[in-house]
Amino acid sequence: MNDGGVPVPPAIAREVFTGEAWARAEEFAGLLAGPAVVRGLLGPREVPRIWDRHLLNCAVVAEAIPPVVKLVDIGSGAGLPGLVLAIVRPDVTVTLLEPLLRRTVFLEECVKALELDNVEVVRGRAEELAGKRVFDVASARAVAPLDRLLTWALPLLREGGELLAMKGERAAAELEEAREQLTAGGARTAELVSVGRGKVEPPATLVRVVAGRSPARAPQASRRRRKR
């Protein structure tokens, strides 16, 4: 720990957070160790693991994100992984979607303190945003089981867009349990992806789901074509 109570970052962190991202990552670590803990957004036992378990583990997800896309982070909480992805990928436009006021207040304070011009904070639920906004990528971490997450994420994605769900050791089991919902939601493909090899141990496991044409939207498209 340093004098401010924030753990000293491991050497690999400088390889992950490069350029301007380094200073922002250090400042965000301080915000997580301080205000986030005080407001109950992060448990005090997590402070020693801020770099390894949180910042680095989230940052490596960027390996799976295409360039210059619009990303929605569902249930952002304390900004994990959404704010971290915005820090390491300034080419990505990030929408932090979070329903709880105390969390959105914290997120807005972080965006201002870190001077991130590629981030917006939206207070609300995914269901409320469906049909109003469309994104290229959706990210989520520890929000809900995959079958439930699919019902929130797929309606927010364009056809061919991707859900990147951070999952742990139950990733394969959750994927199998969500087969029915994958079909119902019109998913094109679903697979496990490992990111962060040589950077985090163990590597982070993602469930990547590529959205197809939603069954609910397909009839609407057909009706529009018939009216023309």
C-alpha positions as CSV (number, residue, x, y, z in Angstrom):
1,M,0.0,0.0,0.0
2,N,1.1,3.6,-0.6
3,D,0.5,6.4,1.9
4,G,-3.0,7.0,0.4
5,G,-4.1,3.5,1.1
6,V,-4.1,2.4,-2.5
7,P,-2.1,-0.7,-3.3
8,V,1.0,-0.3,-5.4
9,P,0.3,-1.4,-9.0
10,P,2.2,-4.4,-10.3
11,A,4.8,-3.8,-13.0
12,I,2.5,-5.3,-15.7
13,A,0.1,-2.5,-15.2
14,R,2.3,0.0,-17.0
15,E,2.2,-2.3,-20.1
16,V,-1.6,-2.4,-20.0
17,F,-2.2,1.3,-19.2
18,T,0.0,3.2,-21.5
19,G,0.3,6.9,-22.3
20,E,-2.4,9.1,-20.7
21,A,-4.2,6.0,-19.5
22,W,-1.6,5.5,-16.8
23,A,-2.3,8.7,-14.9
24,R,-6.0,8.1,-15.2
25,A,-5.8,4.5,-14.0
26,E,-3.8,5.6,-10.9
27,E,-6.4,8.3,-10.2
28,F,-9.3,5.9,-10.6
29,A,-7.6,3.4,-8.3
30,G,-7.6,6.2,-5.7
31,L,-11.3,6.9,-6.3
32,L,-12.1,3.2,-5.9
33,A,-10.1,2.9,-2.7
34,G,-11.5,6.1,-1.2
35,P,-15.0,7.4,-2.2
36,A,-16.2,4.1,-3.6
37,V,-15.5,2.3,-0.4
38,V,-16.9,5.1,1.8
39,R,-20.2,5.1,-0.3
40,G,-20.5,1.3,-0.2
41,L,-19.8,0.8,-3.9
42,L,-16.8,-1.4,-3.2
43,G,-16.1,-3.5,-0.2
44,P,-13.1,-2.5,2.0
45,R,-11.6,-6.0,1.6
46,E,-11.3,-5.3,-2.2
47,V,-8.9,-2.4,-1.8
48,P,-5.8,-4.6,-1.7
49,R,-7.0,-6.2,-4.9
50,I,-7.9,-3.0,-6.8
51,W,-5.2,-3.4,-9.4
52,D,-5.1,-7.2,-9.9
53,R,-8.8,-8.1,-9.6
54,H,-10.5,-5.0,-10.8
55,L,-8.4,-2.6,-13.0
56,L,-6.3,-5.1,-14.8
57,N,-8.9,-7.8,-15.0
58,C,-11.3,-5.3,-16.7
59,A,-8.7,-3.6,-18.9
60,V,-7.8,-6.8,-20.7
61,V,-11.4,-7.1,-22.0
62,A,-10.3,-4.3,-24.4
63,E,-8.5,-7.1,-26.4
64,A,-11.9,-8.3,-27.5
65,I,-13.4,-4.9,-28.5
66,P,-13.2,-3.8,-32.1
67,P,-11.9,-0.3,-32.9
68,V,-14.1,2.8,-32.9
69,V,-17.3,1.4,-31.6
70,K,-20.2,2.4,-29.4
71,L,-20.2,0.4,-26.1
72,V,-22.8,0.2,-23.4
73,D,-21.7,-1.0,-20.0
74,I,-24.8,-2.6,-18.4
75,G,-25.0,-2.2,-14.6
76,S,-21.8,-0.2,-14.4
77,G,-21.8,0.0,-10.6
78,A,-18.5,1.6,-9.6
79,G,-17.4,1.7,-13.3
80,L,-16.1,-1.8,-13.7
81,P,-15.5,-2.6,-16.5
82,G,-17.0,0.4,-18.3
83,L,-14.8,3.2,-17.0
84,V,-11.6,1.1,-17.2
85,L,-12.4,0.3,-20.9
86,A,-12.9,4.0,-21.5
87,I,-9.5,4.7,-20.0
88,V,-7.6,2.2,-22.1
89,R,-9.6,2.6,-25.3
90,P,-10.2,6.4,-26.0
91,D,-11.4,5.4,-29.5
92,V,-14.5,3.7,-28.0
93,T,-17.5,5.7,-27.0
94,V,-18.8,4.3,-23.7
95,T,-22.2,4.6,-22.2
96,L,-22.3,3.7,-18.5
97,L,-25.8,2.4,-17.8
98,E,-26.7,2.2,-14.1
99,P,-30.1,2.5,-12.4
100,L,-29.1,3.5,-8.9
101,L,-28.6,7.3,-8.2
102,R,-25.7,7.0,-5.7
103,R,-23.8,5.0,-8.3
104,T,-24.5,7.4,-11.2
105,V,-23.4,10.3,-9.0
106,F,-20.1,8.5,-8.3
107,L,-19.7,7.7,-12.0
108,E,-20.3,11.3,-13.1
109,E,-17.7,12.5,-10.5
110,C,-15.2,10.0,-11.9
111,V,-15.8,11.0,-15.5
112,K,-15.2,14.6,-14.6
113,A,-12.1,13.9,-12.4
114,L,-10.5,11.7,-15.1
115,E,-11.4,14.1,-17.9
116,L,-12.9,11.4,-20.1
117,D,-14.6,12.9,-23.1
118,N,-15.6,9.5,-24.5
119,V,-18.0,8.6,-21.7
120,E,-21.6,9.4,-20.9
121,V,-23.5,8.3,-17.7
122,V,-27.1,7.3,-18.1
123,R,-29.3,6.5,-15.2
124,G,-31.7,3.7,-16.1
125,R,-32.2,0.1,-16.9
126,A,-31.4,-1.8,-20.1
127,E,-35.1,-2.5,-20.6
128,E,-35.8,1.2,-20.6
129,L,-33.2,1.9,-23.2
130,A,-34.2,-0.8,-25.6
131,G,-35.7,0.6,-28.8
132,K,-34.2,4.0,-28.1
133,R,-30.5,3.4,-28.5
134,V,-28.4,0.8,-30.4
135,F,-24.8,-0.1,-29.7
136,D,-22.0,-2.1,-31.3
137,V,-20.9,-3.8,-28.0
138,A,-22.4,-4.4,-24.6
139,S,-20.2,-5.2,-21.6
140,A,-21.2,-6.5,-18.2
141,R,-19.5,-7.8,-15.1
142,A,-21.2,-9.6,-12.2
143,V,-24.6,-8.1,-13.1
144,A,-26.8,-11.2,-13.6
145,P,-26.7,-14.8,-14.8
146,L,-26.2,-15.1,-18.5
147,D,-29.7,-16.1,-19.4
148,R,-31.1,-13.0,-17.7
149,L,-28.3,-10.8,-19.0
150,L,-29.2,-11.8,-22.6
151,T,-32.7,-10.5,-22.3
152,W,-31.3,-7.1,-21.3
153,A,-28.3,-6.9,-23.7
154,L,-29.5,-8.3,-27.0
155,P,-32.2,-5.7,-27.6
156,L,-29.6,-3.0,-27.2
157,L,-27.3,-4.4,-29.9
158,R,-27.3,-3.9,-33.6
159,E,-27.4,-7.0,-35.8
160,G,-23.8,-8.4,-35.6
161,G,-23.1,-6.5,-32.4
162,E,-21.5,-8.3,-29.5
163,L,-22.2,-8.9,-25.8
164,L,-19.0,-9.4,-23.8
165,A,-20.0,-10.8,-20.5
166,M,-17.2,-11.2,-17.9
167,K,-17.7,-14.6,-16.2
168,G,-15.7,-16.7,-13.9
169,E,-15.3,-20.4,-13.4
170,R,-19.0,-21.0,-14.2
171,A,-18.8,-19.4,-17.6
172,A,-19.2,-22.7,-19.5
173,A,-22.1,-23.8,-17.3
174,E,-23.9,-20.5,-17.7
175,L,-23.5,-20.7,-21.4
176,E,-25.0,-24.1,-21.5
177,E,-27.9,-23.1,-19.2
178,A,-28.6,-20.1,-21.5
179,R,-29.1,-22.1,-24.7
180,E,-32.9,-21.6,-24.8
181,Q,-32.5,-17.8,-24.2
182,L,-29.8,-17.6,-26.9
183,T,-32.3,-19.1,-29.4
184,A,-35.2,-17.0,-28.2
185,G,-33.1,-13.8,-28.5
186,G,-32.0,-14.5,-32.0
187,A,-28.3,-14.8,-31.1
188,R,-26.1,-15.7,-34.0
189,T,-23.2,-17.3,-32.1
190,A,-22.0,-17.7,-28.6
191,E,-18.6,-18.8,-27.3
192,L,-16.1,-18.6,-24.5
193,V,-13.1,-16.2,-25.0
194,S,-10.0,-15.9,-22.9
195,V,-8.2,-12.6,-22.7
196,G,-5.3,-11.2,-20.8
197,R,-2.9,-14.1,-21.1
198,G,0.5,-13.0,-19.6
199,K,-1.2,-10.0,-18.0
200,V,-3.6,-11.4,-15.5
201,E,-3.6,-14.7,-13.7
202,P,-5.8,-16.5,-14.4
203,P,-6.8,-15.0,-17.8
204,A,-10.2,-13.4,-17.8
205,T,-13.0,-15.5,-19.3
206,L,-15.7,-13.8,-21.4
207,V,-18.8,-15.1,-22.9
208,R,-19.1,-13.5,-26.3
209,V,-22.5,-13.5,-27.9
210,V,-23.0,-12.1,-31.4
211,A,-26.5,-10.7,-31.9
212,G,-28.5,-11.8,-34.9
213,R,-31.8,-10.3,-36.0
214,S,-34.1,-10.3,-33.0
215,P,-37.3,-12.3,-33.5
216,A,-39.2,-9.4,-32.0
217,R,-37.8,-7.0,-34.5
218,A,-38.0,-9.1,-37.7
219,P,-41.8,-8.9,-38.1
220,Q,-41.6,-5.2,-37.7
221,A,-39.1,-4.9,-40.5
222,S,-41.2,-7.1,-42.7
223,R,-44.3,-4.9,-42.1
224,R,-42.3,-1.7,-42.9
225,R,-41.2,-3.3,-46.2
226,R,-44.8,-4.2,-47.1
227,K,-46.0,-0.6,-46.5
228,R,-43.5,0.8,-49.0
